[in-house]
Amino acid sequence: MDTHAQAAVEISGLYKTYDTGFSALKNIDLTIHKGEIFALLGPNGAGKTTLIGTICGLVRPTSGTIKAGGYDVVREFRKSRAIIGLVPQELTTDRFESVWDTVVYTRGLFGKPRDDAHVEKVLRDLSLWSKRNDKLITLSGGMKRRVLIAKALSHEPDILFLDEPTAGVDVELRKDMWAVVRELRESGVTIILTTHYIEEAEEMADRIGVISNGEIILVDGKDELMRKLGRKDLVIQLQEPLDAVPDSLEELGLGLRDNGNELIYSYDSTADRTGIAGLMAAVHREGIRIKDLSTHQSSLEEIFIGLLKDRT
């Protein structure tokens, strides 16, 4: 398969340094595949919004190349921008416009012929149809966020960027939005989202990139990431509580929790030998009676915190 034909976004050797000397992006190489949901995770100030801005042609890179849909985003700005939809964090539209007018106007900005049926579908999908004649100034924060998404979808983009799309919005909007995102993905749209909500990435993304201090420190499939970096905890529930861990078990790495009612053992679930068989034999030798056993896999949140800790 020709991977270039399958790339929605190709970034090579990307740097962005501001006049102040601040280096916002450093040597970023990244390929985002057509039709995938790619989540970019990182703390505040890590470079997420700057990276999106450079791909959308809103921030000029210092060096390196970016192609969106095969178009160079600097040299072929109009062509690349026409296939990109961007849902920014803030609404900067005329507050006295109606919902319908602002979405129709945005479609026209991208040179698309008027298509009321498409605009109606977008508004209905986002539960905005009943508000179509309302002025933007009268809308709640959640409804304004829906309008931002509708505007980004107005010109039927191939690539959709969602910059912190559900920051501070209600659960209902989050569910509606993810239903729309899944439908778009099924129709072949490539979706790139930045988020602080790790459960969002865990639920939606096919692949995840982690950015820290302007550098991409990791890109992997979500499932591979969970497998590679996920430590597992073996939780041993006891018939009677222990006051302390016997020395022989402490040497093996067991700890106590839940007022002495549980022994806990952390292990690498991908290792050839987890040491669990020997551990259970040692517990048995100590005469400790077991009520139940369970395992707990690290969440992406725990993995993410661990990754950033390793870098500092």
Stockholm file with secondary structure:
# STOCKHOLM 1.0

chainA/1-312         MDTHAQAAVEISGLYKTYDTGFSALKNIDLTIHKGEIFALLGPNGAGKTTLIGTICGLVRPTSGTIKAGGYDVVREFRKSRAIIGLVPQELTTDRFESVWDTVVYTRGLFGKPRDDAHVEKVLRDLSLWSKRNDKLITLSGGMKRRVLIAKALSHEPDILFLDEPTAGVDVELRKDMWAVVRELRESGVTIILTTHYIEEAEEMADRIGVISNGEIILVDGKDELMRKLGRKDLVIQLQEPLDAVPDSLEELGLGLRDNGNELIYSYDSTADRTGIAGLMAAVHREGIRIKDLSTHQSSLEEIFIGLLKDRT
#=GR chainA/1-312 SS CCGGGGEEEEEEEEEEECTTSCEEEEEEEEEEETTCEEEEECCTTSSHHHHHHHHTTSSCCSEEEEEETTEETTTTHHHHHHTEEEECSSCCSCTTSBHHHHHHHHHHHTTCCCCHHHHHHHHHHTTCGGGTTSBGGGSCHHHHHHHHHHHHHTTCCSEEEEESTTTTCCHHHHHHHHHHHHHHHHTTCEEEEEESCHHHHHHHCSEEEEEETTEEEEEEEHHHHHHHHCEEEEEEEESSCCSSCCHHHHTTTCEEETTTTEEEEEEETTSSCCCHHHHHHHHHHTTCCEEEEEEEECCHHHHHHHHHHHHC
#=GC SS_cons         CCGGGGEEEEEEEEEEECTTSCEEEEEEEEEEETTCEEEEECCTTSSHHHHHHHHTTSSCCSEEEEEETTEETTTTHHHHHHTEEEECSSCCSCTTSBHHHHHHHHHHHTTCCCCHHHHHHHHHHTTCGGGTTSBGGGSCHHHHHHHHHHHHHTTCCSEEEEESTTTTCCHHHHHHHHHHHHHHHHTTCEEEEEESCHHHHHHHCSEEEEEETTEEEEEEEHHHHHHHHCEEEEEEEESSCCSSCCHHHHTTTCEEETTTTEEEEEEETTSSCCCHHHHHHHHHHTTCCEEEEEEEECCHHHHHHHHHHHHC
//
